[in-house]
Structure formats: C-alpha cells, structure tokens
Amino acid sequence: MPRPPVPPADDATSPAVVGEVAFDALLRDGHALRVWGGLAVTAGVAVSAEHRAAALGSLVPSRAVLGRGTAAWVHTGGRAPSRAEVIVGPRRRRPDPHPLRVTHECALGPQDVVVVAGVRVTTVQRTGLDVARWASPETARRVLLRLCAAGFDPAAALRALDALPGHAGVRDARSTLTRVAALCDEPRLRRG
C-alpha cells in the first residue's frame, strides 16, 4: 500500500493528517478540493505544480521520475491522469506493480530532471519531447500547447530529435512539433 501523500503546505491536507472521515467531510462539504488521490487543497486555493507533484509522490520511488503525460499535468494542470507514469533508467529495477502506476524505461540525464515538492519530475522541455514521441498526435498537440505556456521550446525539441534517428515515435513527433512550433509562436508575434 502506498504511503499517503504529504501536504506541501498549510493550504493542503490528506487523510493522514485529518483522518479519513474528516477528509471525506471536507471534500463533501466543499471546504476542500481534491488534487489527486489522497491530497486536497483548501477551497479557493489555486492548485500548484507543488500540490500536483505531492499528490503523486507516494507512487514515485527514489530511483524513478514522473514523466510523460503525468509530468505535463504536474507542470501545467488540466485533466488529472488516471495513473502516474514513472520512468526508470535502463537496467534499473522497476517499481513493484501498482494499479495507479505505469512504468516506462528510458535514459534520462541530470539536465532532464527537476525536483518539485520533493518529487523527481522530468523538466518541461524533456516532458514535451517525450509527449511528442509517445502520445497520439491529437493528445500531444493539446498537451504541448499547454507546455509552451510553461516554457517548452518546440524548436529545441525538434533539434533534440536529430540525435534520435531510427528511435520509436520520432517521425510522428517531428510532424507534431512542427505544427506546434507555429502555434506556440503565434501569441509572441501578436505581442511584438
């Protein structure tokens, strides 16, 4: 059984802090809003990347990193994932199976990982690259546009694909990133 999430601040709570009955009552009565799983924020508080990462933290072993669509949710919000996507390095022991977690194997460098609320998460840039490669083109486009607002650079992601010839998902990613690059630049052109 996963350990309960640890609230990142005074504006969040979990059943481990207030008990199951009180937690359910806070949610039911509208005094708290569920972030994901067993973590909720006080009603009226804006849910942050720290809240989202903390909500998933119990599913991320120390040798793993939140990645792909789940990392995109941590960075940008939107629709919460049904399961946490975690990444472990090649030849590393995978986490034990869990109904709320799916594990992928992928090499990540230190430049690809940030720590958010004590949870290792792929950077916005690496997240965008992975989403472009592994999500359907429609889903990738929607997620990448949100990531652009968080600092994702589709042109840099296109250049990163040059180092991955013959790898899975590169052709679709190139097409998706080319379309997203034009859309991400539109607001900047209107401001200038």
N, C-alpha and C positions, 0 to 999 in steps of 0.2 A: 504494500500500500504506500503511495507517495506521501512524503511529508507535506503538511499543509503549507500554503504559501505564506510568506512573511510580509505583512503590510509594509510598504516602503516609507510611509509617513503617517502622521496623525489623522489624515483625511481618509484612510483606508482601514478596513477590518477584515477579519476572516473568522470562521467558526473556531479556530484555535484560540482566538483572542476573546470572543464573547460567548462562545458555546453555540451549538447547532440550532437550538430553539430560538435564541435571541437573534442569531444571524438570519434565520428564515423570517422572523418577525420584522426585522429591519428592511429586508427586501420586500416583503408582502405589503408593508405599510408605506412604502415609498420613501423611507428615510435613507436608504442606500441603493446604489445601482451596481449590479453585478458586472465586473470587468470580464472575468472568465473563471470558470471553476469556483473555487472557494475564496475568491478575493472580490471585495466590493468597495466602492468609494462612497463617501457621504453624498447624499443627493445635492446636486448643484455644483459639485466639483468637476472640473474638466479632467477627463481621463488622459493621463500622460503616457509616454513611452515607458517610463519607470513603472507605472502601475501595470501596464500590459506585460512587461518582462517579469515583474514579480509574480504575477498571476500564473505564469508558466514555469517559473523557476524550479519547482519541485520535480518537473519532468526532464530536467536537463542535468545529467551527470557532469562532474567536473571535467571529464575528458571529451565532452560534447559541446556543440554550439547550436543555438537556434538558427535555422536557416530557411531559405526559400520563401514561400508564401507566409509562413509564420513570422519570419523576421520582418517581412514587409508590413505585416499587421502591427508588430511592435513599433516600428518606425513611424507608421502613418495612421494607424487606426483603421476604421472601416469595418467590414464584416469580420467577426471573430472566427478563427479557424475551429474546425471540429476536433482536430488532433494537432498536437505540436509536432512540427518537422524538426528533427535534430540531425546534425551532421557529425560524424566521427571520421577521423583520418584513416587512410588506408592502413590495413593490418593492425588496427586498434580494435580492442574488444568492444563489440556492440552492447548497448544497454539491454537489460532484460526486456522481453516483450511487455508491452503495456497497452491497454485498449485506447489510451488517449495520446499515444506517441507513435510516430513512424520514424524510422531511422534510415538515413542515407549515408553512403560512404563517399568522401570527397576530400581531396587535399586542400587545405587552407593555410595560408601564410599568416604571420602575425599582423600584417597590414590589412587582412581581411576580417579581423575580429575586433569588436568593441565590447566593453562591459557596460551593461545598462542595469541598474538596480542590483548589481552583484551577479547578473546572468550574462554569460557569453553569448553574443549575437553577431551574425555577420554584419559588416558595415553596410550602409545604404548602397554604396557602389557595388559591392560583391553581391548583395541581395538582388539588385536589379539585373546583374549579369546572369545569376542563377535562375531567376524568374523567367527571363527571356529565353533561356535554354530549356527549361523543364515544364513550364506551364503552357497551356494551349495558347495560340496566338491571341485570341479574344481576351482571355483572362490576363495574359501577360501585358497586353496594351493597357488595360484598365489599371492594373497594379503599377505599371511603370509610370504612368501619368501621375499617380499619387506620389510615387517615389521622386519624380522630378521636382515636386514642390518641397521635398525634404533634402534636395541637393544631389540627386542622381544625375550623372552626366552620360547621356546615351552615346555621344561621340566617343568618349573614353571607353565605354563598354564595347563599341564596335571595334576599336583598336585592340582591345584585350582579346577579342575573338580571333585575331590574326595569329595568336600564339596557340590556338586550339584546332588546327586543321585536322579534319577527319574525326573529331570528337562528336559525340551524340548531341543533337539539338542545335548545332552551330548554324546550319543553313537557315532554319526557321528563326533562330534568334537574330541573325543578321537582317532578315526581312522585317521582323517586328521592330528591331531597334532603329532601322532606317525610317520607318513610319513614325515611330515615337519621337525621334530626334526632331523631325519637322514640327510636330505638335508641341513639344516642350519649348521650342524656340519662339513660337507664336506670341505668348504673353510678353516675352522680353522685347520682341520687335515693337509691340504696341506701346510699351513703356518708353522706348527710346525715341 
